[in-house]
Structure formats: structure tokens, C-alpha cells
């Protein structure tokens, strides 16, 4: 999970993971909003094949 999402590294500094390198998550650590909840960006895929697979998975999760 740490390789995917990143995490604190040596000295407490954030080390970005693969998701940040692919621009699926913003760089640096989690960004708590004013209400204390994490802010999330909607998923957007540049590659049409990735967008198609993401839509298929979302449909499966919704049960359709």
C-alpha cells in the first residue's frame, strides 16, 4: 500500500508513491480539508483503455 499511495519516509518527510507518479493522487501527503476530512479529486483517465476499464469496474461495483 505504501508503494502505491506513498507514506512518511526517513526523517518524517513524505515519499510519493506510484499513484502520485501516475498523477492519480496529488503529490505530497494527504490534504486534510477545513473539516478534518481528506480531500479527494475525481478520477480522470487520459488513456482511453484505462478509462474504459475504470468505467467497467465502476459499473460492476454499482451492480450494473
C-alpha positions in Angstrom: 0.0 0.0 0.0 2.8 2.4 0.8 4.4 1.9 -2.6 1.0 2.7 -4.2 -0.1 5.6 -2.0 3.2 6.9 -0.6 3.9 7.4 3.1 6.2 9.0 5.6 9.9 8.3 4.8 13.1 8.8 6.7 13.0 11.9 8.9 9.2 12.2 8.6 9.2 13.6 5.1 6.5 12.3 2.7 7.7 9.9 0.0 5.3 9.9 -3.0 4.1 6.5 -4.3 3.2 5.1 -7.7 -0.2 6.7 -7.6 1.3 10.2 -7.3 3.8 9.4 -10.1 0.9 8.5 -12.4 -1.0 11.6 -11.2 -3.9 9.6 -9.8 -3.2 11.2 -6.4 -1.9 14.7 -5.7 1.8 15.0 -4.8 2.8 15.0 -1.1 0.8 13.6 1.8 -2.9 13.6 2.5 -4.5 17.0 2.4 -7.0 17.4 5.2 -9.7 19.9 4.5 -11.0 22.5 6.9 -13.5 20.0 8.3 -10.7 17.4 9.0 -11.7 15.1 6.2 -9.4 14.2 3.4 -10.0 15.9 0.1 -10.3 13.7 -2.9 -10.0 14.5 -6.6 -12.3 12.7 -9.0 -10.5 10.0 -11.1 -9.8 11.1 -14.6 -8.0 8.8 -17.1 -6.0 10.2 -20.0 -5.7 6.8 -21.7 -8.9 5.6 -23.3 -8.3 2.0 -22.4 -7.8 2.9 -18.7 -11.0 5.0 -18.8 -12.9 2.1 -20.3 -11.6 -0.4 -17.7 -12.4 2.1 -14.9 -15.9 2.5 -16.2 -16.4 -1.2 -16.3 -15.2 -1.7 -12.8 -17.4 1.2 -11.5 -20.4 -0.4 -13.2 -19.6 -3.8 -11.5 -19.3 -2.1 -8.1 -22.7 -0.4 -8.7 -24.1 -3.8 -9.6 -24.9 -3.0 -13.2 
